[in-house]
Amino acid sequence: LINNEIDENIYKNKLEREVSDAIRKLEHKVVAGVEIAGLSADLVVDDKFIIEIDGMEDNPKAHISNMKKQAILERCGFKVKRITFREWQYSAKACLDRVLTVE
């Protein structure tokens, strides 16, 4: 971390940290592990939308399916976007371009 800052984000896996660091480099606000409706949203970007990270084993393991979690987060008013481990490995730039594009 820059200047020995304390990172208060709660990452469930190392891909979440890697994606959030890449988004922060593009000057977006990213908060990991935000509690919404009793669920932990992977990454909340600019207080506008959520990015869920798929394809990595979470620590601790989630109790509900990814799709049920997404439905609950959407009912709370958030747009939910997804990045998979495979997509990220293939092209991190393409993932960032896709999820950071305003619709």
Buried (B, 14 or more C-beta within 10 A) or exposed (E): EEEEEEEEBEBBBEBBBBBBEBBEEEEBEBBBBBEBEEBBBBBBBEEEBBBBBBBBEBEEEEEEEEEEBBEBBEEEEBEBBBBBBEBBEEEBEEBBEEBBEEE
